[in-house]
């Protein structure tokens, strides 16, 4: 069957678009007048607006009072932003975008109200280009938030982020709400500007917005406090504000009562002080006396907690008792060996009930988890040795098999694979060992364990296993504190 398509006269189609565009400049066809908030009258063709935009269709031909009026008041709309909307309705483009950022954002807000997504995209693309070319990003974001155009503000954030990193953009021109919005938003850090740099820009903003309100602002310089960097390069890298600026800023914040200090505290809540090195916090930021001590203490505690977590994970596996092809990175065992080898923890158990998890980060043909005594050879598969009690990913138990490949005749539980979590449950009061997979408990697997056992794994390339003791790690540290202290010495 022959497929027939509509015949289109391309030349006449283009002419039609040009004719529609010319209606914008034909006063004799204009039959409706809009009075804007600035008093400017904007005239247009009623039928064209209604045909191009549902909002105007309802306004000009619906049941509203304006449908019968030749002059319509749009008291909340500026003439410049309405002009951009009308340009788009006539031409499907916007050719009169000037340098008025407020008008751009207002036009975007109108486009959203009038359901004109194409115009929204054009304006956003233009604003992003302007921001990259050095326009006042602060004014753009502040105006966008004032008009509740949050999506426009979010679009500016990657530009702001890269500009901060490159030193091309500061927080000049930002309202308080705009600055807080940016500091709290994750996109601000998409270009990975350092948190120290962000705080420095926040301080410069504060000097201009607070300290300079009553007088001439000093130039930003080095801190000039004890312990400041000695070399010129280090001074420049750690420069925040001058001592004079810091003193004036402290005075302004103290003299203006609780409201100004509360506002400043809200701003600082957006700075991730815990991401700034501890020595920089202590030497260069704390002496300024511009950051509440509660914020600094929170940063110090967070850093200490992060360090302790890394340190604790690093104490789990025994670096001195592993196969030669086993690589240990904090809580992860990575097997680079062609045949099965083993690794065990620093911790041993002689009494009590304990449990831990092994996350199968990367699977090999057979993964084994369980416990061992002190007699095993980590260069060999642990399941064949008399000192190893192992549960395999093939759903079998092995202990003292005396050969490399099984036999895997003692079936238990269910198989497990990559991304599965194996739970090991050890009751040293009864000398019993059991396992579970992804929350399903399989019951007791081994009995008559020796007096002392270590959590252990056995695998080969490309296996990777992550060990997790959960909150029990703190109990283990208390019970074996001397071993823990030896690790840090």
FIZAPA-725573 format. One record per residue (C-alpha): x, y, z; residue in one letter; residue number from 1. Coordinates in nm, 2 decimals, always signed. Layout:
% FIZAPA-725573
X_Y_Z_a_NUM
...
% end
This chain:
% FIZAPA-725573
+0.00_+0.00_+0.00_x_1
+0.13_+0.34_-0.10_x_2
+0.19_+0.58_+0.20_x_3
+0.07_+0.93_+0.13_x_4
+0.22_+1.22_+0.32_x_5
+0.09_+1.58_+0.35_x_6
+0.25_+1.81_+0.10_x_7
+0.42_+2.10_+0.27_x_8
+0.53_+2.42_+0.10_x_9
+0.85_+2.50_+0.29_x_10
+0.88_+2.85_+0.16_x_11
+0.53_+2.94_+0.25_x_12
+0.57_+2.78_+0.59_x_13
+0.87_+3.01_+0.66_x_14
+0.68_+3.31_+0.53_x_15
+0.39_+3.22_+0.77_x_16
+0.63_+3.23_+1.06_x_17
+0.77_+3.57_+0.94_x_18
+0.42_+3.70_+0.90_x_19
+0.33_+3.60_+1.26_x_20
+0.65_+3.76_+1.39_x_21
+0.55_+4.09_+1.21_x_22
+0.23_+4.11_+1.40_x_23
+0.44_+4.22_+1.70_x_24
+0.52_+4.54_+1.51_x_25
+0.17_+4.60_+1.35_x_26
-0.01_+4.84_+1.59_x_27
-0.32_+4.83_+1.36_x_28
-0.36_+4.46_+1.45_x_29
-0.32_+4.52_+1.83_x_30
-0.66_+4.50_+2.01_x_31
-0.56_+4.45_+2.37_x_32
-0.35_+4.66_+2.60_x_33
-0.17_+4.53_+2.92_x_34
-0.08_+4.78_+3.19_x_35
+0.22_+4.65_+3.38_x_36
+0.35_+4.72_+3.73_x_37
+0.59_+4.99_+3.61_x_38
+0.30_+5.18_+3.44_x_39
+0.42_+5.09_+3.09_x_40
+0.14_+4.98_+2.84_x_41
+0.21_+4.68_+2.62_x_42
-0.02_+4.62_+2.32_x_43
-0.07_+4.29_+2.14_x_44
-0.30_+4.09_+1.92_x_45
-0.56_+3.91_+2.13_x_46
-0.63_+3.62_+1.89_x_47
-0.26_+3.54_+1.84_x_48
-0.19_+3.53_+2.22_x_49
-0.48_+3.30_+2.28_x_50
-0.38_+3.07_+2.00_x_51
-0.02_+3.05_+2.12_x_52
-0.08_+3.02_+2.50_x_53
-0.35_+2.86_+2.70_x_54
-0.31_+3.11_+2.98_x_55
-0.40_+3.40_+2.74_x_56
-0.68_+3.19_+2.59_x_57
-0.85_+3.16_+2.93_x_58
-0.78_+3.52_+3.01_x_59
-0.89_+3.68_+2.69_x_60
-1.17_+3.44_+2.57_x_61
-1.28_+3.26_+2.88_x_62
-1.53_+3.35_+3.15_x_63
-1.31_+3.60_+3.32_x_64
-1.40_+3.97_+3.34_x_65
-1.08_+4.05_+3.14_x_66
-1.23_+3.88_+2.83_x_67
-1.46_+4.18_+2.77_x_68
-1.20_+4.44_+2.84_x_69
-0.96_+4.61_+2.60_x_70
-0.73_+4.73_+2.88_x_71
-0.61_+4.47_+3.13_x_72
-0.41_+4.54_+3.44_x_73
-0.11_+4.31_+3.51_x_74
+0.01_+4.48_+3.82_x_75
+0.25_+4.20_+3.93_x_76
+0.42_+4.18_+3.59_x_77
+0.70_+4.41_+3.47_x_78
+0.69_+4.54_+3.11_x_79
+1.04_+4.40_+3.03_x_80
+0.95_+4.05_+3.14_x_81
+0.61_+4.06_+2.96_x_82
+0.79_+4.18_+2.65_x_83
+1.02_+3.88_+2.65_x_84
+0.72_+3.65_+2.68_x_85
+0.54_+3.82_+2.39_x_86
+0.86_+3.81_+2.18_x_87
+0.87_+3.43_+2.23_x_88
+0.50_+3.39_+2.15_x_89
+0.56_+3.57_+1.82_x_90
+0.89_+3.42_+1.71_x_91
+0.96_+3.11_+1.92_x_92
+1.29_+3.28_+2.01_x_93
+1.41_+3.56_+2.24_x_94
+1.62_+3.81_+2.07_x_95
+1.60_+4.10_+2.31_x_96
+1.77_+3.95_+2.61_x_97
+1.97_+4.24_+2.76_x_98
+2.18_+4.26_+3.08_x_99
+1.89_+4.30_+3.33_x_100
+1.91_+3.98_+3.53_x_101
+1.60_+4.06_+3.73_x_102
+1.40_+4.08_+3.41_x_103
+1.53_+3.74_+3.29_x_104
+1.43_+3.57_+3.61_x_105
+1.09_+3.75_+3.62_x_106
+1.04_+3.63_+3.26_x_107
+1.13_+3.28_+3.36_x_108
+0.87_+3.30_+3.64_x_109
+0.61_+3.42_+3.39_x_110
+0.70_+3.14_+3.15_x_111
+0.64_+2.89_+3.43_x_112
+0.30_+3.05_+3.52_x_113
+0.20_+3.06_+3.16_x_114
+0.32_+2.70_+3.09_x_115
+0.59_+2.79_+2.83_x_116
+0.86_+2.53_+2.89_x_117
+1.04_+2.63_+2.57_x_118
+1.09_+2.98_+2.69_x_119
+1.20_+2.85_+3.03_x_120
+1.48_+2.65_+2.86_x_121
+1.59_+2.95_+2.65_x_122
+1.62_+3.18_+2.95_x_123
+1.80_+2.92_+3.16_x_124
+2.05_+2.86_+2.88_x_125
+2.11_+3.23_+2.85_x_126
+2.15_+3.28_+3.22_x_127
+2.41_+3.00_+3.24_x_128
+2.60_+3.15_+2.95_x_129
+2.60_+3.49_+3.12_x_130
+2.71_+3.34_+3.45_x_131
+3.00_+3.17_+3.28_x_132
+3.10_+3.49_+3.11_x_133
+3.13_+3.67_+3.45_x_134
+2.78_+3.80_+3.52_x_135
+2.68_+3.86_+3.88_x_136
+2.58_+3.51_+3.99_x_137
+2.48_+3.64_+4.33_x_138
+2.22_+3.87_+4.18_x_139
+2.09_+3.60_+3.96_x_140
+2.05_+3.34_+4.24_x_141
+1.92_+3.60_+4.49_x_142
+1.65_+3.72_+4.24_x_143
+1.56_+3.36_+4.15_x_144
+1.50_+3.26_+4.51_x_145
+1.31_+3.58_+4.58_x_146
+1.07_+3.48_+4.29_x_147
+1.07_+3.12_+4.42_x_148
+1.24_+3.00_+4.09_x_149
+1.45_+2.75_+4.28_x_150
+1.52_+2.55_+3.97_x_151
+1.69_+2.85_+3.81_x_152
+1.91_+2.90_+4.13_x_153
+2.00_+2.53_+4.12_x_154
+2.10_+2.56_+3.75_x_155
+2.35_+2.83_+3.85_x_156
+2.52_+2.62_+4.12_x_157
+2.76_+2.42_+3.90_x_158
+2.87_+2.75_+3.75_x_159
+2.93_+2.89_+4.09_x_160
+3.11_+2.58_+4.21_x_161
+3.36_+2.58_+3.92_x_162
+3.40_+2.96_+3.95_x_163
+3.49_+2.93_+4.32_x_164
+3.74_+2.65_+4.24_x_165
+3.90_+2.86_+3.97_x_166
+3.90_+3.18_+4.18_x_167
+3.68_+3.36_+3.93_x_168
+3.36_+3.39_+4.14_x_169
+3.31_+3.50_+4.50_x_170
+2.99_+3.54_+4.70_x_171
+2.96_+3.91_+4.61_x_172
+2.60_+4.02_+4.56_x_173
+2.44_+3.73_+4.74_x_174
+2.16_+3.79_+4.98_x_175
+2.17_+3.61_+5.31_x_176
+1.90_+3.36_+5.19_x_177
+2.09_+3.30_+4.86_x_178
+2.42_+3.24_+5.04_x_179
+2.26_+2.99_+5.29_x_180
+2.08_+2.82_+5.00_x_181
+2.40_+2.77_+4.81_x_182
+2.61_+2.66_+5.11_x_183
+2.34_+2.40_+5.21_x_184
+2.30_+2.26_+4.85_x_185
+2.52_+1.96_+4.75_x_186
+2.56_+2.10_+4.40_x_187
+2.78_+2.38_+4.53_x_188
+3.06_+2.13_+4.58_x_189
+3.01_+1.95_+4.25_x_190
+3.33_+2.13_+4.12_x_191
+3.51_+2.03_+4.44_x_192
+3.61_+2.36_+4.57_x_193
+3.80_+2.32_+4.90_x_194
+3.59_+2.38_+5.21_x_195
+3.86_+2.62_+5.33_x_196
+3.81_+2.83_+5.01_x_197
+3.44_+2.83_+5.06_x_198
+3.48_+2.96_+5.42_x_199
+3.72_+3.22_+5.30_x_200
+3.47_+3.35_+5.05_x_201
+3.20_+3.34_+5.32_x_202
+3.43_+3.56_+5.54_x_203
+3.48_+3.81_+5.26_x_204
+3.10_+3.82_+5.21_x_205
+3.06_+3.89_+5.58_x_206
+3.31_+4.17_+5.58_x_207
+3.13_+4.34_+5.29_x_208
+2.78_+4.28_+5.42_x_209
+2.84_+4.34_+5.79_x_210
+3.17_+4.51_+5.87_x_211
+3.16_+4.75_+5.57_x_212
+2.81_+4.88_+5.65_x_213
+2.95_+5.15_+5.87_x_214
+3.28_+5.23_+5.71_x_215
+3.55_+5.15_+5.45_x_216
+3.64_+4.78_+5.43_x_217
+3.99_+4.67_+5.48_x_218
+4.17_+4.45_+5.24_x_219
+4.17_+4.08_+5.30_x_220
+4.50_+3.94_+5.40_x_221
+4.67_+3.68_+5.61_x_222
+4.56_+3.61_+5.96_x_223
+4.87_+3.74_+6.14_x_224
+4.82_+3.50_+6.43_x_225
+5.06_+3.28_+6.61_x_226
+5.15_+2.98_+6.40_x_227
+5.07_+3.14_+6.07_x_228
+5.25_+2.99_+5.76_x_229
+5.60_+3.12_+5.72_x_230
+5.64_+3.11_+5.35_x_231
+5.47_+3.35_+5.12_x_232
+5.30_+3.07_+4.92_x_233
+5.16_+2.92_+5.25_x_234
+5.05_+3.26_+5.36_x_235
+4.85_+3.31_+5.04_x_236
+4.71_+2.96_+5.06_x_237
+4.58_+3.01_+5.41_x_238
+4.48_+3.38_+5.39_x_239
+4.14_+3.45_+5.53_x_240
+4.09_+3.81_+5.63_x_241
+4.31_+4.07_+5.78_x_242
+4.32_+4.12_+6.15_x_243
+4.15_+4.46_+6.11_x_244
+3.87_+4.31_+5.91_x_245
+3.83_+4.03_+6.17_x_246
+3.82_+4.28_+6.46_x_247
+3.56_+4.50_+6.28_x_248
+3.35_+4.20_+6.20_x_249
+3.35_+4.07_+6.56_x_250
+3.26_+4.42_+6.68_x_251
+2.97_+4.45_+6.44_x_252
+2.83_+4.11_+6.53_x_253
+2.85_+4.18_+6.90_x_254
+2.71_+4.53_+6.87_x_255
+2.41_+4.44_+6.66_x_256
+2.24_+4.21_+6.91_x_257
+2.12_+3.86_+6.89_x_258
+1.95_+3.89_+6.55_x_259
+2.27_+3.96_+6.35_x_260
+2.46_+3.69_+6.54_x_261
+2.18_+3.44_+6.47_x_262
+2.19_+3.53_+6.10_x_263
+2.57_+3.48_+6.09_x_264
+2.53_+3.14_+6.27_x_265
+2.28_+3.03_+6.01_x_266
+2.53_+3.12_+5.74_x_267
+2.80_+2.92_+5.91_x_268
+2.58_+2.61_+5.94_x_269
+2.63_+2.57_+5.57_x_270
+3.01_+2.55_+5.60_x_271
+3.14_+2.19_+5.65_x_272
+3.41_+2.27_+5.90_x_273
+3.48_+1.90_+5.95_x_274
+3.62_+1.89_+5.59_x_275
+3.89_+2.15_+5.68_x_276
+4.21_+1.99_+5.82_x_277
+4.23_+2.00_+6.20_x_278
+4.55_+2.20_+6.21_x_279
+4.40_+2.47_+5.99_x_280
+4.09_+2.48_+6.21_x_281
+4.31_+2.52_+6.52_x_282
+4.57_+2.75_+6.38_x_283
+4.39_+2.97_+6.14_x_284
+4.02_+2.97_+6.20_x_285
+3.97_+2.93_+6.58_x_286
+4.19_+3.24_+6.66_x_287
+3.96_+3.46_+6.45_x_288
+3.68_+3.41_+6.72_x_289
+3.43_+3.44_+6.44_x_290
+3.31_+3.08_+6.44_x_291
+3.10_+2.96_+6.75_x_292
+3.29_+2.71_+6.96_x_293
+3.01_+2.47_+6.93_x_294
+3.06_+2.45_+6.55_x_295
+3.43_+2.39_+6.60_x_296
+3.38_+2.13_+6.86_x_297
+3.14_+1.95_+6.63_x_298
+3.40_+1.96_+6.36_x_299
+3.68_+1.83_+6.59_x_300
+3.45_+1.55_+6.71_x_301
+3.35_+1.45_+6.36_x_302
+3.71_+1.44_+6.25_x_303
+3.81_+1.23_+6.56_x_304
+3.52_+0.99_+6.49_x_305
+3.62_+0.95_+6.12_x_306
+3.98_+0.89_+6.22_x_307
+3.88_+0.64_+6.48_x_308
+3.65_+0.45_+6.24_x_309
+3.93_+0.43_+5.98_x_310
+4.17_+0.32_+6.25_x_311
+3.93_+0.07_+6.39_x_312
+3.87_-0.09_+6.05_x_313
+4.25_-0.11_+6.01_x_314
+4.28_-0.31_+6.33_x_315
+4.04_-0.59_+6.22_x_316
+4.25_-0.81_+6.00_x_317
+4.59_-0.94_+6.11_x_318
+4.85_-0.81_+5.86_x_319
+5.10_-1.06_+6.00_x_320
+4.88_-1.36_+5.96_x_321
+4.76_-1.38_+5.60_x_322
+4.85_-1.55_+5.27_x_323
+5.12_-1.40_+5.06_x_324
+4.86_-1.32_+4.79_x_325
+4.62_-1.15_+5.02_x_326
+4.60_-0.77_+5.03_x_327
+4.44_-0.59_+5.32_x_328
+4.29_-0.24_+5.30_x_329
+4.12_-0.14_+5.62_x_330
+3.82_-0.38_+5.66_x_331
+3.86_-0.54_+5.31_x_332
+4.05_-0.86_+5.22_x_333
+4.14_-0.87_+4.85_x_334
+4.27_-1.20_+4.72_x_335
+4.52_-1.19_+4.44_x_336
+4.63_-1.55_+4.45_x_337
+4.55_-1.82_+4.19_x_338
+4.48_-2.08_+4.46_x_339
+4.29_-2.05_+4.79_x_340
+4.47_-1.88_+5.07_x_341
+4.35_-1.75_+5.41_x_342
+4.34_-1.44_+5.64_x_343
+4.23_-1.40_+6.00_x_344
+4.15_-1.12_+6.24_x_345
+4.37_-0.97_+6.51_x_346
+4.09_-1.06_+6.76_x_347
+4.05_-1.40_+6.91_x_348
+3.76_-1.54_+7.12_x_349
+3.78_-1.76_+7.42_x_350
+3.43_-1.70_+7.58_x_351
+3.10_-1.53_+7.52_x_352
+2.86_-1.51_+7.23_x_353
+2.97_-1.31_+6.93_x_354
+2.86_-1.24_+6.57_x_355
+3.00_-1.06_+6.27_x_356
+2.92_-1.01_+5.90_x_357
+3.12_-1.07_+5.59_x_358
+3.00_-0.88_+5.28_x_359
+3.09_-1.05_+4.95_x_360
+3.21_-0.75_+4.76_x_361
+3.35_-0.96_+4.47_x_362
+3.30_-1.33_+4.42_x_363
+3.54_-1.60_+4.31_x_364
+3.45_-1.97_+4.23_x_365
+3.43_-2.06_+4.60_x_366
+3.43_-1.83_+4.91_x_367
+3.48_-1.97_+5.26_x_368
+3.41_-1.80_+5.59_x_369
+3.44_-1.93_+5.95_x_370
+3.70_-1.96_+6.23_x_371
+4.05_-2.10_+6.27_x_372
+4.29_-2.18_+6.55_x_373
+4.66_-2.08_+6.57_x_374
+4.78_-2.39_+6.38_x_375
+4.66_-2.31_+6.03_x_376
+4.88_-2.23_+5.73_x_377
+4.75_-1.92_+5.56_x_378
+4.91_-2.02_+5.23_x_379
+4.67_-2.31_+5.20_x_380
+4.29_-2.35_+5.18_x_381
+4.16_-2.33_+5.54_x_382
+3.89_-2.59_+5.49_x_383
+4.12_-2.88_+5.44_x_384
+4.32_-2.81_+5.76_x_385
+4.24_-2.95_+6.11_x_386
+4.25_-2.59_+6.25_x_387
+3.98_-2.46_+6.01_x_388
+3.60_-2.47_+6.04_x_389
+3.46_-2.32_+5.71_x_390
+3.12_-2.26_+5.54_x_391
+3.15_-2.24_+5.16_x_392
+2.95_-2.04_+4.91_x_393
+2.85_-2.38_+4.75_x_394
+2.64_-2.45_+5.06_x_395
+2.87_-2.70_+5.23_x_396
+3.08_-2.73_+5.54_x_397
+3.45_-2.83_+5.54_x_398
+3.69_-2.91_+5.83_x_399
+4.00_-3.12_+5.81_x_400
+3.93_-3.26_+5.47_x_401
+4.30_-3.31_+5.41_x_402
+4.27_-3.24_+5.03_x_403
+4.24_-2.92_+4.82_x_404
+3.91_-2.99_+4.65_x_405
+3.65_-3.10_+4.90_x_406
+3.49_-3.34_+4.94_x_407
+3.19_-3.11_+4.97_x_408
+2.96_-3.38_+5.10_x_409
+2.84_-3.21_+5.42_x_410
+2.56_-2.99_+5.29_x_411
+2.44_-2.70_+5.50_x_412
+2.23_-2.39_+5.46_x_413
+2.22_-2.24_+5.11_x_414
+2.47_-2.11_+4.86_x_415
+2.57_-1.74_+4.86_x_416
+2.71_-1.52_+4.59_x_417
+2.84_-1.16_+4.52_x_418
+2.67_-0.88_+4.72_x_419
+2.54_-1.14_+4.97_x_420
+2.60_-1.09_+5.34_x_421
+2.71_-1.39_+5.55_x_422
+2.65_-1.37_+5.92_x_423
+2.88_-1.58_+6.15_x_424
+2.75_-1.67_+6.50_x_425
+3.00_-1.79_+6.75_x_426
+2.90_-1.92_+7.10_x_427
+3.23_-1.99_+7.28_x_428
+3.04_-2.08_+7.60_x_429
+2.91_-2.39_+7.42_x_430
+3.19_-2.40_+7.16_x_431
+2.94_-2.39_+6.87_x_432
+2.95_-2.21_+6.54_x_433
+2.67_-2.13_+6.30_x_434
+2.60_-1.92_+5.99_x_435
+2.33_-1.73_+5.81_x_436
+2.29_-1.56_+5.47_x_437
+2.11_-1.23_+5.41_x_438
+1.93_-1.26_+5.74_x_439
+1.83_-1.63_+5.72_x_440
+1.98_-1.83_+6.01_x_441
+2.09_-2.18_+5.93_x_442
+2.15_-2.30_+6.28_x_443
+2.45_-2.47_+6.44_x_444
+2.72_-2.59_+6.19_x_445
+3.01_-2.70_+6.41_x_446
+3.05_-2.81_+6.77_x_447
+3.35_-2.89_+6.99_x_448
+3.55_-2.59_+6.89_x_449
+3.90_-2.54_+7.05_x_450
+3.95_-2.30_+7.34_x_451
+4.06_-2.01_+7.12_x_452
+3.95_-1.92_+6.77_x_453
+3.99_-1.64_+6.52_x_454
+3.74_-1.52_+6.26_x_455
+3.89_-1.61_+5.92_x_456
+3.82_-1.63_+5.55_x_457
+3.96_-1.83_+5.26_x_458
+3.94_-1.73_+4.89_x_459
+4.13_-1.67_+4.57_x_460
+4.14_-1.42_+4.29_x_461
+3.93_-1.21_+4.23_x_462
+3.76_-1.24_+4.56_x_463
+3.70_-0.94_+4.79_x_464
+3.54_-0.96_+5.13_x_465
+3.45_-0.68_+5.38_x_466
+3.44_-0.76_+5.75_x_467
+3.20_-0.59_+5.99_x_468
+3.17_-0.63_+6.36_x_469
+2.91_-0.35_+6.41_x_470
+2.89_-0.21_+6.76_x_471
+3.07_-0.51_+6.91_x_472
+3.39_-0.36_+6.79_x_473
+3.40_-0.14_+7.10_x_474
+3.36_-0.43_+7.33_x_475
+3.64_-0.61_+7.15_x_476
+3.86_-0.31_+7.19_x_477
+3.79_-0.29_+7.56_x_478
+3.86_-0.66_+7.62_x_479
+4.18_-0.65_+7.41_x_480
+4.29_-0.29_+7.47_x_481
+4.66_-0.37_+7.49_x_482
+4.65_-0.52_+7.14_x_483
+4.47_-0.21_+7.02_x_484
+4.73_+0.02_+7.17_x_485
+5.01_-0.18_+7.02_x_486
+4.87_-0.12_+6.68_x_487
+4.89_+0.26_+6.72_x_488
+5.24_+0.26_+6.86_x_489
% end
